[in-house]
Amino acid sequence: MRVLKWFVLTLVIVLAAGSLSAQTSDWSAYLYNSVMRQLLRVDLNGTQTPINLNLSEGSYLGEYETAFTSDGNYMAYCTIDYTAVTAGSTLTPTLLTVYDLTTGTVLYQQDLGPSIGCWINYSGDNSMLAVGMVNFFPGDPSADTSRPIWELRIVDADSGIEMASMSPLNAEATDLGLYNDFSIMPDVRYFDNNQLIFTGILWGTEGAPVEPAFLWDLNSSDLQAFDDWWHWGLAINGREVVWLESDSTLPIGNPGGPVPASNVVRSRDTAGEMVTIYHSPDWILLDTEFIDNGRRLAMSLLEPFDPNSTEASEVRWVALDRAGNVSDLASTTGFSQIGNAPEGYVYLSANSPNVGATMTLDYHTGDQTRTLFT
């Protein structure tokens, strides 16, 4: 099983999607309402179970601040309490919590110290947590400069005991240009077999990853640059990796904003050669996601910018199969996201871009559609 996380408006949705052989009863989604600060489990049969995390009113919880075990039984999350910030400080108290969703109890909590951001991931076997932190911005007079500006901690998932750490205080990091004078958030994109692949997200920006990605071997403490995994729109299916790029030799659309003007989907073939598997000459590629248990690749595309239009831009989803055929999945002018689900996919969407829009989670398999949540 694997876990996907989404943050949208007032919802975090986490999909524990079964493998090819798993039954649909093994699949569930967790949705988080940031207004009520309540978690909701939604199963494929439509059963909904509310879970109270007892979060304080000033605590923030988003997509990257949460992680779930592959069976969906445990949740780890970092909370930042903005009401506890002292006068003249930009730093906020940060708390790591591991919560047993089967019993509704806290396994443990750990004070991570003041920070301005915290992202978290479980390892593939659920035994460890990777906790990425941005501790302060450069030049912040309230910062404790004895701490690194960013760090990636590895802790035991059951106890919170730190097992390893990587930061600009490590020679391995500075040797590769990861210095202590700019704030990046370590974005973990793979964590299994005592290895991590992460890239740096420049904190306080639009979230574009910094080239390159890095492979960190926990057994040897070796850190090395790693190709492909730093790219925008990354999707992973076993050993298969696809990503988005802008190819100036091909027609390309205008996003009209800070979104990267991606027009091609890249991959590497079995010989290691980079290949283009899809080109969009006008609509801008936003994201990719393997669906149907890896048999198809879903791609989201943004309508090109029209300076004469006052209407919200449309986002449409299409699917590319292994034979190269493309089919339409859905379109909306509101928020939308797709995730893999047993023998199909789930589609989370808003019926408009306006505040108060209706959010719907639909499960698609074959020619059948089932609404799981509205």
NUVOKE-692296 format. One record per residue (C-alpha): residue number from 1; x, y, z. Coordinates in pm, 1 decimal. Layout:
% NUVOKE-692296
num: NUM | x: X | y: Y | z: Z
...
***
This chain:
% NUVOKE-692296
num: 1 | x: 0.0 | y: 0.0 | z: 0.0
num: 2 | x: 110.7 | y: 357.9 | z: -48.8
num: 3 | x: -2.5 | y: 691.3 | z: 83.7
num: 4 | x: -81.4 | y: 1011.1 | z: -103.1
num: 5 | x: -161.5 | y: 1345.5 | z: 56.9
num: 6 | x: -349.7 | y: 1646.3 | z: -71.3
num: 7 | x: -417.5 | y: 1988.1 | z: 78.9
num: 8 | x: -703.4 | y: 2188.1 | z: -68.6
num: 9 | x: -901.1 | y: 2474.0 | z: 77.3
num: 10 | x: -995.6 | y: 2329.0 | z: 417.8
num: 11 | x: -913.9 | y: 1966.4 | z: 340.3
num: 12 | x: -617.3 | y: 1735.5 | z: 362.7
num: 13 | x: -693.1 | y: 1409.7 | z: 184.8
num: 14 | x: -468.4 | y: 1110.8 | z: 235.3
num: 15 | x: -520.4 | y: 805.2 | z: 21.3
num: 16 | x: -398.2 | y: 467.2 | z: 142.9
num: 17 | x: -424.6 | y: 295.0 | z: -194.1
num: 18 | x: -385.1 | y: -80.7 | z: -224.9
num: 19 | x: -133.5 | y: -259.4 | z: -442.8
num: 20 | x: -238.2 | y: -455.2 | z: -751.1
num: 21 | x: -331.4 | y: -760.1 | z: -544.9
num: 22 | x: -494.2 | y: -571.6 | z: -257.7
num: 23 | x: -867.2 | y: -577.3 | z: -202.2
num: 24 | x: -1062.2 | y: -252.2 | z: -212.3
num: 25 | x: -1140.3 | y: -299.6 | z: 157.9
num: 26 | x: -774.8 | y: -213.2 | z: 225.7
num: 27 | x: -817.4 | y: 135.5 | z: 82.1
num: 28 | x: -927.7 | y: 447.0 | z: 268.2
num: 29 | x: -895.1 | y: 823.4 | z: 248.1
num: 30 | x: -835.1 | y: 1066.0 | z: 532.8
num: 31 | x: -972.0 | y: 1418.6 | z: 494.5
num: 32 | x: -879.1 | y: 1699.6 | z: 731.0
num: 33 | x: -1107.5 | y: 1998.8 | z: 791.2
num: 34 | x: -881.9 | y: 2286.0 | z: 897.0
num: 35 | x: -1175.1 | y: 2495.4 | z: 1022.9
num: 36 | x: -1314.2 | y: 2231.5 | z: 1259.2
num: 37 | x: -966.2 | y: 2073.3 | z: 1303.7
num: 38 | x: -1119.9 | y: 1729.2 | z: 1257.7
num: 39 | x: -1001.9 | y: 1426.9 | z: 1062.7
num: 40 | x: -1246.7 | y: 1212.6 | z: 866.7
num: 41 | x: -1177.4 | y: 860.5 | z: 740.5
num: 42 | x: -1365.5 | y: 764.6 | z: 423.1
num: 43 | x: -1371.4 | y: 403.7 | z: 304.9
num: 44 | x: -1451.5 | y: 279.4 | z: -45.3
num: 45 | x: -1788.3 | y: 148.7 | z: 74.6
num: 46 | x: -1883.5 | y: 502.8 | z: 178.2
num: 47 | x: -1833.5 | y: 455.4 | z: 554.4
num: 48 | x: -1721.8 | y: 779.8 | z: 720.4
num: 49 | x: -1550.6 | y: 787.8 | z: 1061.7
num: 50 | x: -1467.5 | y: 1121.8 | z: 1232.7
num: 51 | x: -1144.9 | y: 1140.7 | z: 1436.6
num: 52 | x: -1071.0 | y: 1420.5 | z: 1682.8
num: 53 | x: -701.1 | y: 1510.6 | z: 1698.3
num: 54 | x: -757.9 | y: 1762.9 | z: 1981.6
num: 55 | x: -553.6 | y: 2028.5 | z: 1801.8
num: 56 | x: -527.3 | y: 2374.6 | z: 1954.9
num: 57 | x: -708.2 | y: 2657.1 | z: 1779.8
num: 58 | x: -387.7 | y: 2826.9 | z: 1665.2
num: 59 | x: -230.7 | y: 2512.8 | z: 1520.2
num: 60 | x: -180.0 | y: 2478.6 | z: 1145.8
num: 61 | x: -184.0 | y: 2144.8 | z: 966.4
num: 62 | x: -133.7 | y: 2104.8 | z: 591.6
num: 63 | x: -46.0 | y: 1848.7 | z: 327.9
num: 64 | x: 326.7 | y: 1823.9 | z: 384.2
num: 65 | x: 301.3 | y: 1845.9 | z: 762.5
num: 66 | x: 127.2 | y: 1506.5 | z: 772.6
num: 67 | x: 232.3 | y: 1146.3 | z: 706.0
num: 68 | x: 42.1 | y: 816.8 | z: 736.1
num: 69 | x: 165.3 | y: 461.2 | z: 765.6
num: 70 | x: 94.9 | y: 253.5 | z: 455.2
num: 71 | x: -188.7 | y: 71.0 | z: 634.9
num: 72 | x: -346.0 | y: 400.7 | z: 742.4
num: 73 | x: -336.3 | y: 306.7 | z: 1113.3
num: 74 | x: -88.9 | y: 569.1 | z: 1236.6
num: 75 | x: -57.1 | y: 937.3 | z: 1158.7
num: 76 | x: 248.7 | y: 1150.8 | z: 1223.2
num: 77 | x: 219.9 | y: 1526.8 | z: 1199.4
num: 78 | x: 403.0 | y: 1849.5 | z: 1275.6
num: 79 | x: 194.8 | y: 2132.5 | z: 1416.4
num: 80 | x: 301.3 | y: 2494.3 | z: 1427.2
num: 81 | x: 117.6 | y: 2704.3 | z: 1686.4
num: 82 | x: 105.2 | y: 3060.6 | z: 1554.1
num: 83 | x: -68.3 | y: 3190.1 | z: 1867.1
num: 84 | x: 241.0 | y: 3106.9 | z: 2074.1
num: 85 | x: 479.1 | y: 3335.8 | z: 1881.3
num: 86 | x: 639.2 | y: 3595.6 | z: 2107.2
num: 87 | x: 661.5 | y: 3963.1 | z: 2015.9
num: 88 | x: 938.2 | y: 4042.6 | z: 1767.4
num: 89 | x: 989.8 | y: 3680.0 | z: 1662.9
num: 90 | x: 905.1 | y: 3510.2 | z: 1334.2
num: 91 | x: 974.6 | y: 3163.7 | z: 1475.5
num: 92 | x: 698.1 | y: 2934.6 | z: 1595.7
num: 93 | x: 691.8 | y: 2640.7 | z: 1841.3
num: 94 | x: 686.0 | y: 2315.2 | z: 1644.0
num: 95 | x: 553.3 | y: 1985.8 | z: 1781.5
num: 96 | x: 584.9 | y: 1635.5 | z: 1637.4
num: 97 | x: 294.1 | y: 1405.4 | z: 1723.3
num: 98 | x: 244.2 | y: 1038.0 | z: 1638.0
num: 99 | x: -120.6 | y: 936.0 | z: 1669.4
num: 100 | x: -273.8 | y: 587.2 | z: 1678.2
num: 101 | x: -582.3 | y: 619.0 | z: 1457.3
num: 102 | x: -713.0 | y: 274.7 | z: 1558.0
num: 103 | x: -741.5 | y: 364.2 | z: 1927.7
num: 104 | x: -765.8 | y: 743.6 | z: 1905.2
num: 105 | x: -464.9 | y: 797.4 | z: 2132.5
num: 106 | x: -136.4 | y: 985.3 | z: 2110.0
num: 107 | x: 163.6 | y: 750.0 | z: 2092.1
num: 108 | x: 408.8 | y: 1029.3 | z: 2177.9
num: 109 | x: 482.0 | y: 1399.1 | z: 2126.2
num: 110 | x: 816.8 | y: 1568.3 | z: 2077.2
num: 111 | x: 915.8 | y: 1936.2 | z: 2091.1
num: 112 | x: 1116.2 | y: 2010.7 | z: 1775.2
num: 113 | x: 1209.2 | y: 2364.3 | z: 1878.9
num: 114 | x: 1121.4 | y: 2689.9 | z: 1702.1
num: 115 | x: 1093.5 | y: 2680.4 | z: 1324.2
num: 116 | x: 916.5 | y: 2837.2 | z: 1028.3
num: 117 | x: 826.2 | y: 2507.4 | z: 859.5
num: 118 | x: 817.7 | y: 2130.3 | z: 908.4
num: 119 | x: 752.3 | y: 1851.3 | z: 655.7
num: 120 | x: 730.0 | y: 1482.1 | z: 741.5
num: 121 | x: 742.8 | y: 1137.6 | z: 572.7
num: 122 | x: 725.3 | y: 774.5 | z: 683.7
num: 123 | x: 978.1 | y: 523.7 | z: 551.4
num: 124 | x: 848.6 | y: 247.1 | z: 326.8
num: 125 | x: 841.4 | y: -4.8 | z: 613.3
num: 126 | x: 691.4 | y: 254.5 | z: 855.9
num: 127 | x: 980.8 | y: 212.2 | z: 1099.9
num: 128 | x: 1129.1 | y: 561.9 | z: 1061.3
num: 129 | x: 1019.6 | y: 921.2 | z: 1009.2
num: 130 | x: 1200.2 | y: 1181.6 | z: 802.6
num: 131 | x: 1139.2 | y: 1524.9 | z: 954.7
num: 132 | x: 1245.7 | y: 1818.9 | z: 738.3
num: 133 | x: 1265.2 | y: 2161.5 | z: 900.9
num: 134 | x: 1337.9 | y: 2519.3 | z: 801.5
num: 135 | x: 1454.3 | y: 2678.1 | z: 1125.2
num: 136 | x: 1483.0 | y: 3043.2 | z: 1021.0
num: 137 | x: 1534.8 | y: 3285.6 | z: 734.2
num: 138 | x: 1879.4 | y: 3433.9 | z: 667.2
num: 139 | x: 1936.7 | y: 3750.2 | z: 869.0
num: 140 | x: 1651.2 | y: 3688.8 | z: 1114.2
num: 141 | x: 1758.7 | y: 3866.4 | z: 1438.4
num: 142 | x: 1545.7 | y: 3628.3 | z: 1648.0
num: 143 | x: 1714.2 | y: 3317.0 | z: 1506.4
num: 144 | x: 1936.7 | y: 3085.7 | z: 1705.7
num: 145 | x: 2227.8 | y: 3071.2 | z: 1461.2
num: 146 | x: 2389.4 | y: 2785.6 | z: 1653.0
num: 147 | x: 2125.6 | y: 2570.0 | z: 1483.1
num: 148 | x: 2140.4 | y: 2497.9 | z: 1108.3
num: 149 | x: 1919.1 | y: 2707.3 | z: 882.2
num: 150 | x: 1756.7 | y: 2381.5 | z: 760.7
num: 151 | x: 1781.8 | y: 2017.6 | z: 863.2
num: 152 | x: 1653.4 | y: 1670.6 | z: 785.9
num: 153 | x: 1617.8 | y: 1448.2 | z: 1090.7
num: 154 | x: 1560.8 | y: 1071.7 | z: 1085.7
num: 155 | x: 1379.8 | y: 946.3 | z: 1395.5
num: 156 | x: 1251.2 | y: 610.6 | z: 1514.8
num: 157 | x: 879.5 | y: 611.0 | z: 1433.7
num: 158 | x: 777.5 | y: 431.7 | z: 1754.3
num: 159 | x: 975.6 | y: 642.0 | z: 2001.7
num: 160 | x: 1087.6 | y: 965.0 | z: 1832.6
num: 161 | x: 1455.2 | y: 892.9 | z: 1915.2
num: 162 | x: 1681.2 | y: 1062.4 | z: 1660.6
num: 163 | x: 1882.5 | y: 817.6 | z: 1449.3
num: 164 | x: 2056.4 | y: 1045.9 | z: 1197.3
num: 165 | x: 2051.7 | y: 1402.0 | z: 1068.8
num: 166 | x: 2162.1 | y: 1599.0 | z: 763.9
num: 167 | x: 2209.6 | y: 1975.8 | z: 755.4
num: 168 | x: 2461.3 | y: 2241.3 | z: 647.6
num: 169 | x: 2654.8 | y: 2145.9 | z: 962.6
num: 170 | x: 2742.2 | y: 1817.3 | z: 786.0
num: 171 | x: 3049.1 | y: 1824.1 | z: 563.9
num: 172 | x: 2868.2 | y: 1592.8 | z: 320.4
num: 173 | x: 2609.0 | y: 1866.4 | z: 261.1
num: 174 | x: 2845.5 | y: 2162.0 | z: 227.3
num: 175 | x: 3068.7 | y: 1962.8 | z: -11.2
num: 176 | x: 2768.1 | y: 1953.6 | z: -247.7
num: 177 | x: 2685.8 | y: 2324.0 | z: -212.1
num: 178 | x: 2416.1 | y: 2297.0 | z: 57.6
num: 179 | x: 2537.1 | y: 2590.5 | z: 264.4
num: 180 | x: 2401.5 | y: 2756.4 | z: 577.6
num: 181 | x: 2313.6 | y: 3087.1 | z: 408.6
num: 182 | x: 1986.8 | y: 3001.4 | z: 233.9
num: 183 | x: 1672.1 | y: 2833.9 | z: 365.2
num: 184 | x: 1549.5 | y: 2524.2 | z: 183.9
num: 185 | x: 1292.6 | y: 2267.7 | z: 291.1
num: 186 | x: 1411.2 | y: 1910.1 | z: 230.9
num: 187 | x: 1136.1 | y: 1757.5 | z: 15.2
num: 188 | x: 1165.5 | y: 1378.2 | z: 60.5
num: 189 | x: 1057.1 | y: 1197.2 | z: -256.1
num: 190 | x: 1177.5 | y: 845.8 | z: -169.4
num: 191 | x: 1240.7 | y: 683.4 | z: 168.6
num: 192 | x: 1299.1 | y: 307.8 | z: 178.6
num: 193 | x: 1577.3 | y: 49.5 | z: 221.6
num: 194 | x: 1771.7 | y: 293.7 | z: 445.2
num: 195 | x: 1798.3 | y: 541.7 | z: 158.0
num: 196 | x: 1636.9 | y: 880.9 | z: 98.8
num: 197 | x: 1607.0 | y: 1092.7 | z: -211.7
num: 198 | x: 1528.1 | y: 1455.9 | z: -141.3
num: 199 | x: 1539.4 | y: 1789.8 | z: -316.1
num: 200 | x: 1540.8 | y: 2140.8 | z: -173.3
num: 201 | x: 1239.6 | y: 2371.9 | z: -192.9
num: 202 | x: 1335.5 | y: 2737.8 | z: -153.0
num: 203 | x: 1127.4 | y: 2843.9 | z: 146.9
num: 204 | x: 896.9 | y: 3142.3 | z: 97.3
num: 205 | x: 885.8 | y: 3101.4 | z: -282.5
num: 206 | x: 634.9 | y: 2941.7 | z: -520.3
num: 207 | x: 773.3 | y: 2599.7 | z: -426.5
num: 208 | x: 990.1 | y: 2525.6 | z: -729.3
num: 209 | x: 1251.1 | y: 2256.7 | z: -649.8
num: 210 | x: 1622.8 | y: 2335.1 | z: -654.2
num: 211 | x: 1847.5 | y: 2130.7 | z: -882.2
num: 212 | x: 1972.3 | y: 1865.4 | z: -817.3
num: 213 | x: 1810.6 | y: 1606.4 | z: -593.0
num: 214 | x: 2026.7 | y: 1417.0 | z: -342.1
num: 215 | x: 2055.7 | y: 1051.1 | z: -248.7
num: 216 | x: 2135.4 | y: 998.1 | z: 121.0
num: 217 | x: 2245.5 | y: 649.1 | z: 227.4
num: 218 | x: 2176.6 | y: 605.3 | z: 600.3
num: 219 | x: 2407.2 | y: 304.5 | z: 625.5
num: 220 | x: 2717.7 | y: 485.9 | z: 503.6
num: 221 | x: 2610.5 | y: 850.3 | z: 562.5
num: 222 | x: 2709.2 | y: 909.9 | z: 198.5
num: 223 | x: 2533.7 | y: 1198.6 | z: 20.6
num: 224 | x: 2545.2 | y: 1237.6 | z: -356.2
num: 225 | x: 2371.3 | y: 1433.2 | z: -630.9
num: 226 | x: 2091.7 | y: 1237.8 | z: -798.0
num: 227 | x: 1936.6 | y: 1310.8 | z: -1139.6
num: 228 | x: 1572.3 | y: 1342.9 | z: -1247.3
num: 229 | x: 1408.6 | y: 1333.3 | z: -903.1
num: 230 | x: 1430.4 | y: 1710.0 | z: -844.3
num: 231 | x: 1200.9 | y: 1797.6 | z: -1134.9
num: 232 | x: 857.9 | y: 1960.6 | z: -1123.3
num: 233 | x: 557.6 | y: 1725.0 | z: -1162.6
num: 234 | x: 742.1 | y: 1410.2 | z: -1053.7
num: 235 | x: 550.7 | y: 1079.0 | z: -1052.1
num: 236 | x: 694.2 | y: 742.7 | z: -946.4
num: 237 | x: 582.0 | y: 388.4 | z: -1027.0
num: 238 | x: 829.7 | y: 136.0 | z: -888.3
num: 239 | x: 1155.0 | y: 207.0 | z: -1072.9
num: 240 | x: 974.8 | y: 418.9 | z: -1332.0
num: 241 | x: 1001.5 | y: 797.5 | z: -1294.6
num: 242 | x: 836.9 | y: 1066.6 | z: -1506.8
num: 243 | x: 856.4 | y: 1444.7 | z: -1475.2
num: 244 | x: 768.2 | y: 1773.1 | z: -1646.7
num: 245 | x: 999.5 | y: 2001.5 | z: -1841.7
num: 246 | x: 990.9 | y: 2303.6 | z: -2072.7
num: 247 | x: 1124.2 | y: 2222.1 | z: -2420.5
num: 248 | x: 1191.6 | y: 2545.1 | z: -2610.5
num: 249 | x: 1231.6 | y: 2354.8 | z: -2939.2
num: 250 | x: 861.9 | y: 2262.0 | z: -2930.8
num: 251 | x: 545.8 | y: 2480.2 | z: -2923.3
num: 252 | x: 460.9 | y: 2594.4 | z: -2570.4
num: 253 | x: 169.0 | y: 2776.0 | z: -2407.1
num: 254 | x: 164.0 | y: 3081.5 | z: -2180.4
num: 255 | x: 57.4 | y: 3013.3 | z: -1817.6
num: 256 | x: 21.2 | y: 3385.7 | z: -1746.9
num: 257 | x: 162.8 | y: 3351.6 | z: -1396.4
num: 258 | x: 433.3 | y: 3194.0 | z: -1179.6
num: 259 | x: 352.7 | y: 2837.3 | z: -1290.0
num: 260 | x: 643.9 | y: 2678.0 | z: -1482.8
num: 261 | x: 563.0 | y: 2669.3 | z: -1854.8
num: 262 | x: 599.2 | y: 2291.2 | z: -1889.0
num: 263 | x: 508.8 | y: 2143.6 | z: -2225.6
num: 264 | x: 657.3 | y: 1790.3 | z: -2220.6
num: 265 | x: 651.4 | y: 1480.0 | z: -2001.5
num: 266 | x: 991.4 | y: 1308.8 | z: -1983.2
num: 267 | x: 1102.5 | y: 963.7 | z: -1877.5
num: 268 | x: 1403.4 | y: 737.1 | z: -1922.3
num: 269 | x: 1389.5 | y: 417.8 | z: -2123.5
num: 270 | x: 1549.2 | y: 86.5 | z: -2022.9
num: 271 | x: 1880.5 | y: 200.1 | z: -2175.0
num: 272 | x: 1882.9 | y: 509.5 | z: -1955.6
num: 273 | x: 1810.4 | y: 751.3 | z: -2240.9
num: 274 | x: 1576.9 | y: 1043.1 | z: -2169.2
num: 275 | x: 1265.0 | y: 1030.6 | z: -2387.0
num: 276 | x: 959.8 | y: 1253.4 | z: -2435.1
num: 277 | x: 640.7 | y: 1055.3 | z: -2382.7
num: 278 | x: 391.1 | y: 1343.3 | z: -2420.9
num: 279 | x: 390.3 | y: 1697.2 | z: -2563.3
num: 280 | x: 125.6 | y: 1964.8 | z: -2509.1
num: 281 | x: 170.6 | y: 2247.5 | z: -2762.2
num: 282 | x: -67.8 | y: 2497.8 | z: -2599.9
num: 283 | x: -209.0 | y: 2389.4 | z: -2260.3
num: 284 | x: 44.4 | y: 2400.2 | z: -1975.1
num: 285 | x: 131.0 | y: 2075.4 | z: -1797.5
num: 286 | x: 84.5 | y: 2105.6 | z: -1419.8
num: 287 | x: 119.9 | y: 1759.2 | z: -1268.1
num: 288 | x: 137.3 | y: 1384.8 | z: -1330.3
num: 289 | x: 10.4 | y: 1083.7 | z: -1135.5
num: 290 | x: 16.3 | y: 711.4 | z: -1214.5
num: 291 | x: -332.9 | y: 559.5 | z: -1195.6
num: 292 | x: -495.6 | y: 221.2 | z: -1261.9
num: 293 | x: -210.6 | y: 62.1 | z: -1064.2
num: 294 | x: 48.0 | y: 205.8 | z: -1303.5
num: 295 | x: -124.6 | y: 113.5 | z: -1627.7
num: 296 | x: -198.0 | y: 478.9 | z: -1713.9
num: 297 | x: -46.8 | y: 819.1 | z: -1640.5
num: 298 | x: -289.2 | y: 1096.9 | z: -1548.9
num: 299 | x: -176.9 | y: 1449.2 | z: -1645.9
num: 300 | x: -330.6 | y: 1783.6 | z: -1551.9
num: 301 | x: -320.8 | y: 2071.3 | z: -1798.6
num: 302 | x: -390.7 | y: 2441.5 | z: -1747.1
num: 303 | x: -573.8 | y: 2644.6 | z: -2010.3
num: 304 | x: -337.8 | y: 2897.9 | z: -2174.7
num: 305 | x: -356.5 | y: 3255.8 | z: -2047.7
num: 306 | x: -597.4 | y: 3481.2 | z: -2239.4
num: 307 | x: -553.7 | y: 3851.5 | z: -2152.4
num: 308 | x: -895.5 | y: 3930.2 | z: -2299.9
num: 309 | x: -1085.1 | y: 3679.4 | z: -2083.8
num: 310 | x: -1233.0 | y: 3745.6 | z: -1739.3
num: 311 | x: -1325.6 | y: 3379.8 | z: -1683.2
num: 312 | x: -1132.5 | y: 3145.7 | z: -1453.0
num: 313 | x: -883.0 | y: 2925.1 | z: -1634.7
num: 314 | x: -991.6 | y: 2567.1 | z: -1690.7
num: 315 | x: -787.8 | y: 2268.6 | z: -1572.5
num: 316 | x: -842.6 | y: 1939.0 | z: -1749.1
num: 317 | x: -713.6 | y: 1589.9 | z: -1677.5
num: 318 | x: -617.0 | y: 1339.6 | z: -1945.7
num: 319 | x: -475.7 | y: 986.7 | z: -1923.7
num: 320 | x: -191.2 | y: 837.7 | z: -2128.7
num: 321 | x: -191.2 | y: 458.4 | z: -2156.4
num: 322 | x: 102.6 | y: 224.3 | z: -2228.5
num: 323 | x: 15.5 | y: 218.0 | z: -2600.2
num: 324 | x: 36.7 | y: 597.5 | z: -2625.4
num: 325 | x: -337.8 | y: 657.6 | z: -2640.8
num: 326 | x: -474.7 | y: 969.8 | z: -2468.2
num: 327 | x: -824.0 | y: 993.0 | z: -2317.9
num: 328 | x: -1009.0 | y: 1268.5 | z: -2133.9
num: 329 | x: -1082.4 | y: 1218.8 | z: -1762.3
num: 330 | x: -1231.9 | y: 1540.0 | z: -1624.4
num: 331 | x: -1217.0 | y: 1921.0 | z: -1628.6
num: 332 | x: -1304.8 | y: 2203.9 | z: -1389.0
num: 333 | x: -1235.7 | y: 2571.0 | z: -1319.8
num: 334 | x: -1207.4 | y: 2494.1 | z: -947.8
num: 335 | x: -952.3 | y: 2286.7 | z: -758.4
num: 336 | x: -892.1 | y: 1932.4 | z: -882.0
num: 337 | x: -657.8 | y: 1643.5 | z: -804.8
num: 338 | x: -629.1 | y: 1278.2 | z: -902.2
num: 339 | x: -480.3 | y: 985.1 | z: -710.7
num: 340 | x: -434.9 | y: 614.8 | z: -770.1
num: 341 | x: -696.5 | y: 380.0 | z: -621.6
num: 342 | x: -755.7 | y: 3.5 | z: -659.3
num: 343 | x: -806.0 | y: -72.7 | z: -1031.1
num: 344 | x: -880.9 | y: 292.7 | z: -1106.8
num: 345 | x: -842.7 | y: 637.7 | z: -957.8
num: 346 | x: -1009.2 | y: 891.7 | z: -732.4
num: 347 | x: -1090.5 | y: 1245.4 | z: -841.5
num: 348 | x: -1119.5 | y: 1526.7 | z: -588.8
num: 349 | x: -1270.5 | y: 1845.2 | z: -731.0
num: 350 | x: -1449.3 | y: 2169.2 | z: -655.9
num: 351 | x: -1748.2 | y: 2273.3 | z: -865.9
num: 352 | x: -1621.9 | y: 2633.5 | z: -890.4
num: 353 | x: -1318.2 | y: 2847.2 | z: -801.2
num: 354 | x: -1521.4 | y: 3049.5 | z: -549.8
num: 355 | x: -1513.8 | y: 3033.2 | z: -169.0
num: 356 | x: -1782.7 | y: 2792.4 | z: -49.8
num: 357 | x: -1754.8 | y: 2565.8 | z: -352.3
num: 358 | x: -1876.5 | y: 2207.4 | z: -315.5
num: 359 | x: -1594.8 | y: 1951.7 | z: -287.5
num: 360 | x: -1653.0 | y: 1599.9 | z: -419.5
num: 361 | x: -1442.1 | y: 1284.9 | z: -403.6
num: 362 | x: -1534.7 | y: 1031.2 | z: -674.6
num: 363 | x: -1395.9 | y: 682.2 | z: -725.6
num: 364 | x: -1362.9 | y: 570.9 | z: -1089.7
num: 365 | x: -1301.3 | y: 211.3 | z: -1191.1
num: 366 | x: -1375.4 | y: 82.3 | z: -1539.8
num: 367 | x: -1692.2 | y: 258.7 | z: -1652.6
num: 368 | x: -1826.7 | y: 290.6 | z: -1296.4
num: 369 | x: -1819.7 | y: 605.3 | z: -1079.1
num: 370 | x: -1898.7 | y: 614.5 | z: -707.6
num: 371 | x: -1914.8 | y: 930.7 | z: -498.5
num: 372 | x: -1734.5 | y: 874.4 | z: -168.3
num: 373 | x: -1760.1 | y: 1220.0 | z: -13.5
num: 374 | x: -1931.8 | y: 1553.0 | z: -78.0
***
